[in-house]
Amino acid sequence: MKKLLITLLATSTLATSTLAAGTYAYAHNNNNTTTDEATTTSMDKHSQKHSPREHKAKHAKKHLKRMAKALDLSYDQIEAIKALHEQARAERPERSQGLSINQLNPYAADYSESVANIAAQKAAAVESAILKRAELHAQVFAILTPEQQEQALQLAAERSKRKR
């Protein structure tokens, strides 16, 4: 009786694993294109969902909510700040896909000149971005009342202390 039970159990386990392996192989061979398309679609959705642009937009919304709560902003102030940020986003240039240092040949005769040109272009782009951000900051600050401006400066000082 004991031998019969062991044999029965072993046979059923082997049959189950064989059936599962066969089903997997059948599904994998017959639906290979569907699986690839589904994987590609889900990866595209994932990359869209977690793109840097989406992440920044989500972060900006959270930042505005925290600022509105901390400074007790009115509805009109919130809408004016949103409009400023949307305008700045619309005016922001697209990232250029120009040459990078990795694409240059280090043994070329004009290598150092090309590197200097790339560095100058990137420096100009960073300078422009900093100036535009400072201008946006000044415009947002102008929307705040004097009390809110003081409070914003205090909060910024506290934040900088925590970062150090």
MODELLER restraints for C-alpha pairs under 7 A, 6 or more apart:
rsr = mdl.restraints
at = mdl.atoms
rsr.add(forms.Gaussian(group=physical.xy_distance, feature=features.Distance(at['CA:68:A'], at['CA:78:A']), mean=6.98, stdev=0.5))
rsr.add(forms.Gaussian(group=physical.xy_distance, feature=features.Distance(at['CA:71:A'], at['CA:148:A']), mean=5.71, stdev=0.5))
rsr.add(forms.Gaussian(group=physical.xy_distance, feature=features.Distance(at['CA:71:A'], at['CA:151:A']), mean=6.87, stdev=0.5))
rsr.add(forms.Gaussian(group=physical.xy_distance, feature=features.Distance(at['CA:77:A'], at['CA:143:A']), mean=6.51, stdev=0.5))
rsr.add(forms.Gaussian(group=physical.xy_distance, feature=features.Distance(at['CA:81:A'], at['CA:140:A']), mean=6.08, stdev=0.5))
rsr.add(forms.Gaussian(group=physical.xy_distance, feature=features.Distance(at['CA:101:A'], at['CA:115:A']), mean=6.47, stdev=0.5))
rsr.add(forms.Gaussian(group=physical.xy_distance, feature=features.Distance(at['CA:105:A'], at['CA:111:A']), mean=6.75, stdev=0.5))
rsr.add(forms.Gaussian(group=physical.xy_distance, feature=features.Distance(at['CA:141:A'], at['CA:149:A']), mean=6.59, stdev=0.5))
